[in-house]
Every structure is written in structure tokens, then in C-alpha cells.
Amino acid sequence: MIKTKYVKLDNGLVVAFAKDNKLHSFGAEIFIKYGSHHKSFYSDGNLYKCEDGIAHLLEHVLIENSPYGNIGKYFSDNYYSYNGITSAEYTKYYIFGYENFYDNLKILIDSINNSQFTQEGIEKCKGAVIEEIGERHNERSFKFFKTVRESLFNEDVAIDGLGTVESVKDFSYDDLKLIYDTFYQPDNEIIIVYGNFDEKKVLEVINNCFNSYNRTYKKHKTKEFVDTLDVKNKYVEYVKPNDMSVVSINIKYDISSFTKKELSRLETYLGWYLAYNFNSESEFGTRIFKERISPYQVYTSNSTQPYDDAFGILTFNVPTNECENLFLWYLSN
């Protein structure tokens, strides 16, 4: 049986345990409650605004400039899985393996919470990030996705979290140090431990780590996103020569008054509604194929991103050159 437990330490850190004595493996995940969409924030009472991509660059910097060298290589050399992920709302670092768990847990925590990165280390990481940006921006769907997002929201929206080549080149040591001291601190962090472990040993490792650090943290608060239900552009046409035409209908709706339970129910019902009415076997999907509007079925999605639970976004995409017919057809049904 898997036993779950939550412990909040004196420094504000939340530790979640998922213990399973049948396993012969161990895993740990560190969640920093800071992601690519936290572009505006307060640090020690001062309001700051960052360009896209700084959260992702900091992830790379911490991985490649840990007290143990490149932490990804270290864990790989010691037969542990390791990775870092930057999402809209958080940054996550995790390990998984079969031996020396408590030693490796300490190394993971030290790498993320006691980094001594330098400007030189930051500059070395920028090349890989810029290469990643180039790959993303060369994807056929990127500009299309960017155009849709910029049309939906009136406020400045983080499109993909990678930023631009120019913004990444401009990030300095002071920029990353501000983010690090503001958000990479125990009361803005969750550590999840799972597998066959000794809870007391885990807590001992965690407490010893944080008690040994000589860091100064800043008081932090993310700036609330404020937008209206209106969209910036009701209709936008993006033309890319020699590329497939795609019609995208996006509906922005207010969900700020919904409770978490109501949002969960809404997501379930909308998922069923979209699957039932727009899959390839539905009346709508069948007519699209039969009348040669498109050789592809409609892609649908419902999301409450990119900012908390202020707005929901319903999306309908279908590759077709019959844009006018599809719009009229959709609105009449």
C-alpha cells in the first residue's frame, strides 16, 4: 500500500512523501513555484518585469553550474535519471534511481538551493538555449500559435517560455541572481519523495541541507494578472507562403467565479462535449470529410492557461482552404 504524508518544515518548505515498501527504487522531485508566466513580480517590495525566457535559462544554469559540476552528467555517471523542466507555473528538477538515495537527494537539493553560478557560467549556457529557441521558432506551428496567443490576450503573455535570442543574450548575472534569491527559497518550494525510503533519514537530509546554507532570501509576491474578457484582435490572418492553411477558432470565456470543484466538473463535461461533437465519427466530422472541407478532423482543446484560472480558452483547429465555408458552417451549427 502506498502511504502519503505531507510535512511543513519551520522554514516553510513542504515535503510530500509517497512511501511504497514494495519498491526497490527511489525518486525525488523539487518544485519551485516559479515558471515562465511569472514575468511580473514583487521582490522586497519593488516591482520587476522580466522578458520571456529567464526562468528557462536559470534552469539550464543551475543544472550546468552546480557545486558538483554539470549535475546532469553527474547523475548520469552514477546511474541516476535526472532532468529539469520549466513550465508556465513552476520549474521542476527530479532524480530517480536504485541506490545511494540519501546521498543523491542531498546533491540534488544542494544543486538547486545552494548554487554559486557566475556570469561566466551563465554565458556558457546561453548558446544551448539560443539553439533551442532557433529549433522552436523553425517549427511550422510556432508563428501560428504565437499569433493566436497574442490576439487572445491584452496583457503581455509569455508565448512559449523560451524567450527570444535577443532577450536571452541580454540576461545578466544580476537578473538571474534576483530571480534566484526571490523564488528559489524553501517557503516557495515543494519536495516530493517517493519509493522505499526512511522518512526520518529524508527529513534529516533536507534539514541539514537548508541549515547549512548561508543565503539571503528576498520577500516575494507574484503580480496578479489582470485582463479583460475582450480579445485584442477578433480576426487575424497570418500568411506563410507555400504552407498549409489552417482555420483556428478560439473562444475566451470568464471562469474567475468558478470554484476548483466546479472547474474540474467543467473540464470533464467540456471534454466529453468536444469529443462527442467534433471527432471524426461525429456528424460534424463526417460532413467535413464528405463535403471535402478538409481531409483532417477537427482538433479541439479546452485550457485555463496561461494565467491561473481567470479565463478558459476553447480552441477549434482544422487544416483547410475552405476558411469562409468552415466559419459559416461552424456558426450555423
C-alpha positions, 0 to 999 in steps of 0.5 A: 500500500502506498502511504502519503504524508505531507510535512511543513518544515519551520522554514516553510518548505513542504515535503510530500512523501509517497512511501511504497515498501514494495519498491526497490527504487527511489525518486525525488522531485523539487518544485519551485513555484516559479515558471515562465508566466511569472514575468511580473513580480514583487521582490522586497517590495519593488516591482520587476518585469522580466522578458520571456525566457529567464526562468528557462535559462536559470534552469539550464544554469543551475543544472550546468553550474552546480557545486558538483559540476554539470549535475546532469552528467553527474547523475548520469555517471552514477546511474541516476535519471535526472532532468529539469523542466520549466513550465508556465507555473513552476520549474521542476528538477527530479532524480530517480534511481536504485541506490545511494538515495540519501546521498543523491537527494542531498546533491540534488537539493544542494544543486538547486538551493545552494548554487554559486553560478557566475556570469561566466557560467551563465554565458556558457549556457546561453548558446544551448538555449539560443539553439533551442529557441532557433529549433522552436521558432523553425517549427511550422506551428510556432508563428501560428500559435504565437499569433493566436496567443497574442490576439487572445490576450491584452496583457503581455503573455509569455508565448512559449517560455523560451524567450527570444535570442535577443532577450536571452543574450541580454540576461545578466548575472544580476537578473538571474541572481534576483530571480534566484534569491526571490523564488528559489527559497524553501517557503516557495518550494515543494519536495516530493519523495517517493519509493522505499525510503526512511522518512526520518533519514529524508527529513534529516537530509533536507534539514541539514541541507537548508541549515547549512546554507548561508543565503539571503532570501528576498520577500516575494509576491507574484503580480496578479494578472489582470485582463479583460474578457475582450480579445485584442484582435477578433480576426487575424490572418497570418500568411506563410507562403507555400504552407498549409492553411489552417482555420483556428477558432478560439473562444475566451470565456470568464471562469474567475467565479468558478470554484476548483470543484466546479472547474474540474466538473467543467473540464470533464463535461467540456471534454466529453462535449468536444469529443462527442461533437467534433471527432471524426465519427461525429456528424460534424466530422463526417460532413467535413470529410464528405463535403471535402472541407478538409481531409483532417478532423477537427482538433479541439482543446479546452485550457485555463492557461496561461494565467491561473484560472481567470479565463478558459480558452476553447480552441477549434483547429482544422487544416483547410482552404475552405476558411469562409465555408468552415466559419459559416458552417461552424456558426450555423451549427 
